[in-house]
């Protein structure tokens, strides 16, 4: 023990080792992860104890649940976490973005007979879902670049990892809502709610992660959302046109040739 200038005893181990405040078993586990490069010492003081519950990093399910149910607290955690854009994609976006794919395929299984007469069997829904998956991830990456470029214009901190966190974790609500695409009458409503909530998540994250001043957060969010909608719509229309031409163009040409026999 050493004496504080005011006379209060100070535990020297707490000054030299941030793990001293953890129970021995947990400290040993965290130290191993630090050694493996999974964590950095400087983040320990910022992350609540639940981040290390049981000595393990937060799971994808916990992250998705927390960003939806307690976004303000979760953005603080996200801001403190070391990450790369690649890790954000492979560990989160690539997996969560499968939810709309599953919803679309389920919709095809449930409604395939109704659309079969128009040549849209289950294969059509599978192709649509896979293309939508690829396109959505491509648009997401494009938005990361755009957000990174826009951050300084709104007095935020230009950083591609921060932009990646904003774009990817904000999209959680859209992906979860997309899973319900197989429910007739509810799919459109769920997508609207999901997109609106994703915009709200982005607004909260813009200050916590993007370092955008609160006074400019709403404007920044509005600009990003407008660009995101426009880019998604343009790309979707181009892809949809190509898919429809491929699926029905050949059938129309065959019908025309048959009528001239």
C-alpha positions as CSV (number, residue, x, y, z in Angstrom):
1,X,0.0,0.0,0.0
2,X,1.2,3.6,-0.7
3,X,-0.1,6.8,0.7
4,X,-2.2,9.1,-1.4
5,X,-1.3,12.9,-1.2
6,X,-4.4,13.4,0.9
7,X,-3.4,10.6,3.2
8,X,-5.8,8.0,1.8
9,X,-4.2,4.6,1.3
10,X,-4.0,3.4,-2.3
11,X,-3.7,-0.1,-3.5
12,X,-0.6,-0.1,-5.7
13,X,-1.7,-3.2,-7.6
14,X,-4.8,-1.3,-8.9
15,X,-2.5,1.3,-10.3
16,X,-0.2,-1.1,-12.1
17,X,-2.6,-3.8,-13.1
18,X,-6.2,-3.1,-14.2
19,X,-7.1,-6.8,-13.8
20,X,-6.5,-6.6,-10.0
21,X,-10.1,-5.5,-9.5
22,X,-11.5,-8.7,-11.1
23,X,-11.9,-12.1,-9.3
24,X,-8.9,-14.3,-9.8
25,X,-10.5,-16.8,-12.2
26,X,-12.0,-14.1,-14.4
27,X,-8.8,-12.0,-14.4
28,X,-6.8,-15.1,-15.6
29,X,-9.3,-15.7,-18.4
30,X,-9.3,-12.0,-19.5
31,X,-5.5,-11.9,-19.3
32,X,-5.4,-14.9,-21.7
33,X,-7.6,-13.2,-24.2
34,X,-5.5,-10.0,-23.9
35,X,-2.5,-12.1,-24.7
36,X,-4.3,-13.7,-27.7
37,X,-5.1,-10.2,-29.0
38,X,-8.8,-10.5,-28.6
39,X,-9.0,-7.6,-26.1
40,X,-6.8,-4.6,-25.3
41,X,-6.1,-3.4,-21.8
42,X,-7.2,0.1,-22.5
43,X,-10.8,-1.0,-23.1
44,X,-11.2,-2.7,-19.7
45,X,-12.1,0.5,-17.9
46,X,-14.8,1.3,-20.4
47,X,-16.7,-1.9,-20.7
48,X,-19.3,-3.0,-18.1
49,X,-18.8,-6.3,-16.4
50,X,-21.5,-8.0,-18.4
51,X,-19.2,-7.7,-21.5
52,X,-17.1,-10.3,-19.8
53,X,-19.8,-12.4,-18.4
54,X,-18.3,-15.8,-17.8
55,X,-15.1,-14.6,-19.3
56,X,-16.5,-14.7,-22.9
57,X,-17.1,-11.8,-25.4
58,X,-20.7,-10.9,-26.1
59,X,-22.4,-13.2,-28.6
60,X,-24.1,-12.1,-31.8
61,X,-27.5,-12.8,-30.3
62,X,-26.8,-10.7,-27.3
63,X,-25.5,-7.9,-29.4
64,X,-28.6,-7.9,-31.7
65,X,-30.9,-8.1,-28.7
66,X,-29.2,-5.3,-26.8
67,X,-28.9,-2.9,-29.7
68,X,-32.7,-3.3,-30.3
69,X,-33.8,-3.2,-26.6
70,X,-31.3,-0.9,-25.0
71,X,-29.6,0.9,-27.8
72,X,-28.1,3.9,-25.8
73,X,-26.2,1.7,-23.5
74,X,-25.2,-0.7,-26.3
75,X,-23.8,2.1,-28.5
76,X,-21.4,3.0,-25.6
77,X,-20.1,-0.5,-25.6
78,X,-19.8,-0.6,-29.3
79,X,-17.9,2.6,-29.3
80,X,-15.3,1.2,-26.9
81,X,-14.8,-2.1,-28.7
82,X,-11.8,-2.6,-31.0
83,X,-12.9,-3.8,-34.4
84,X,-12.2,-3.9,-38.1
85,X,-14.7,-3.5,-41.0
86,X,-13.9,-7.0,-42.0
87,X,-14.7,-8.4,-38.6
88,X,-17.9,-6.4,-38.5
89,X,-19.0,-8.0,-41.8
90,X,-17.9,-11.6,-41.1
91,X,-18.9,-11.7,-37.5
92,X,-22.2,-9.9,-37.7
93,X,-23.5,-8.5,-41.1
94,X,-23.1,-11.7,-43.1
95,X,-25.0,-13.7,-40.5
96,X,-27.8,-11.2,-39.6
97,X,-28.4,-10.4,-43.3
98,X,-29.5,-14.0,-43.8
99,X,-32.7,-13.4,-41.9
100,X,-34.5,-11.7,-44.8
101,X,-33.2,-14.5,-47.1
102,X,-34.9,-17.0,-44.8
103,X,-38.1,-15.0,-44.7
104,X,-38.2,-14.7,-48.5
105,X,-37.6,-18.5,-49.0
106,X,-40.3,-19.3,-46.4
107,X,-42.7,-16.9,-48.2
108,X,-41.9,-18.8,-51.4
109,X,-42.7,-22.1,-49.8
110,X,-46.0,-20.8,-48.4
111,X,-47.1,-18.9,-51.5
112,X,-45.3,-20.8,-54.2
113,X,-48.5,-22.5,-55.5
114,X,-50.3,-19.2,-55.8
115,X,-47.5,-17.6,-57.9
116,X,-46.6,-20.8,-59.8
117,X,-49.1,-19.9,-62.6
118,X,-47.0,-16.8,-63.3
119,X,-43.8,-18.8,-63.5
120,X,-42.7,-17.8,-60.1
121,X,-42.1,-21.1,-58.3
122,X,-39.8,-21.6,-55.3
123,X,-36.8,-21.3,-57.5
124,X,-37.8,-17.7,-58.3
125,X,-37.9,-16.9,-54.5
126,X,-34.6,-18.5,-53.8
127,X,-32.9,-16.6,-56.7
128,X,-34.5,-13.4,-55.5
129,X,-33.4,-14.0,-51.9
130,X,-29.8,-14.8,-52.8
131,X,-29.5,-11.8,-55.2
132,X,-31.1,-9.6,-52.5
133,X,-28.6,-10.8,-50.0
134,X,-25.6,-10.0,-52.2
135,X,-27.0,-6.6,-53.2
136,X,-27.8,-5.6,-49.7
137,X,-24.3,-6.3,-48.5
138,X,-22.8,-4.5,-51.5
139,X,-25.0,-1.4,-50.7
140,X,-24.1,-1.7,-47.0
141,X,-20.4,-1.5,-47.9
142,X,-21.0,1.4,-50.2
143,X,-22.9,3.2,-47.3
144,X,-19.9,2.6,-45.0
145,X,-17.7,4.5,-47.5
146,X,-20.3,7.2,-47.9
147,X,-20.9,7.6,-44.1
148,X,-17.1,7.8,-43.6
149,X,-16.9,10.6,-46.2
150,X,-19.8,12.5,-44.7
151,X,-18.8,12.4,-41.0
152,X,-16.4,15.4,-41.2
153,X,-19.1,17.5,-42.9
154,X,-21.2,17.1,-39.7
155,X,-18.3,17.7,-37.4
156,X,-18.0,13.9,-36.7
157,X,-14.9,11.8,-36.6
158,X,-13.8,10.4,-40.0
159,X,-13.0,6.8,-39.4
160,X,-14.0,3.8,-41.5
161,X,-14.4,1.5,-38.5
162,X,-16.7,4.0,-36.8
163,X,-18.7,4.3,-40.1
164,X,-18.8,0.5,-40.3
165,X,-20.2,0.2,-36.8
166,X,-22.8,2.8,-37.5
167,X,-24.0,1.2,-40.7
168,X,-23.9,-2.4,-39.7
169,X,-25.3,-2.3,-36.2
170,X,-28.0,0.2,-37.3
171,X,-29.2,-2.3,-39.9
172,X,-30.0,-4.9,-37.3
173,X,-33.7,-3.8,-37.1
174,X,-34.1,-4.0,-40.9
175,X,-32.6,-7.5,-41.0
176,X,-34.8,-8.7,-38.1
177,X,-37.9,-7.2,-39.7
178,X,-37.0,-8.8,-43.0
179,X,-37.4,-12.3,-41.5
180,X,-41.1,-11.7,-41.2
181,X,-41.4,-11.2,-45.0
182,X,-43.2,-14.6,-45.3
183,X,-46.3,-13.3,-43.3
184,X,-48.9,-11.9,-45.7
185,X,-50.3,-8.6,-44.6
186,X,-47.5,-8.1,-42.0
187,X,-44.4,-8.1,-44.2
188,X,-44.8,-4.5,-45.5
189,X,-45.6,-3.1,-42.0
190,X,-42.7,-4.9,-40.4
191,X,-40.3,-3.6,-43.1
192,X,-41.5,0.0,-42.5
193,X,-41.2,-0.4,-38.7
194,X,-37.8,-2.0,-39.1
195,X,-36.5,0.8,-41.4
196,X,-37.8,3.5,-39.1
197,X,-36.2,1.9,-36.0
198,X,-32.9,1.5,-37.9
199,X,-33.0,5.2,-38.6
200,X,-33.5,5.8,-34.9
201,X,-30.6,3.5,-34.0
202,X,-28.4,5.4,-36.5
203,X,-29.4,8.7,-34.9
204,X,-28.4,7.4,-31.5
205,X,-25.1,5.9,-32.8
206,X,-24.1,9.0,-34.8
207,X,-23.3,10.8,-31.5
208,X,-22.0,7.9,-29.5
209,X,-19.8,6.3,-32.3
210,X,-19.6,8.9,-35.1
211,X,-18.9,11.8,-32.7
212,X,-21.4,14.0,-34.4
213,X,-22.6,16.8,-32.2
214,X,-26.2,16.3,-31.0
215,X,-27.3,19.4,-32.8
216,X,-26.3,18.0,-36.1
217,X,-27.2,14.3,-35.5
218,X,-30.7,14.6,-36.9
219,X,-29.5,16.3,-40.1
220,X,-26.7,13.7,-40.5
221,X,-29.2,10.9,-40.0
222,X,-31.6,12.3,-42.6
223,X,-28.9,12.8,-45.2
224,X,-27.6,9.2,-44.8
225,X,-31.1,7.6,-44.8
226,X,-32.1,9.5,-48.0
227,X,-28.9,8.3,-49.7
228,X,-29.4,4.8,-48.4
229,X,-32.9,4.6,-49.7
230,X,-32.0,6.1,-53.1
231,X,-29.0,3.8,-53.6
232,X,-31.0,0.7,-52.5
233,X,-33.9,1.6,-54.8
234,X,-31.7,2.3,-57.9
235,X,-29.6,-0.9,-57.4
236,X,-32.8,-3.0,-56.7
237,X,-34.5,-1.7,-59.8
238,X,-31.5,-2.5,-62.0
239,X,-31.2,-6.0,-60.6
240,X,-34.9,-6.7,-60.7
241,X,-35.1,-5.6,-64.3
242,X,-32.2,-8.0,-65.2
243,X,-33.8,-10.9,-63.3
244,X,-37.2,-10.4,-64.8
245,X,-35.7,-10.2,-68.3
246,X,-33.8,-13.4,-67.7
247,X,-36.8,-15.2,-66.3
248,X,-39.5,-14.0,-68.7
249,X,-37.6,-12.8,-71.7
250,X,-36.8,-16.3,-72.9
251,X,-40.4,-17.5,-72.3
252,X,-41.8,-14.5,-74.3
253,X,-39.3,-15.2,-77.2
254,X,-40.3,-18.8,-77.2
255,X,-44.0,-17.9,-77.3
256,X,-43.4,-15.5,-80.2
257,X,-41.5,-18.1,-82.1
258,X,-44.2,-20.7,-81.5
259,X,-47.0,-18.4,-82.8
260,X,-45.0,-18.0,-86.1
261,X,-44.8,-21.7,-86.7
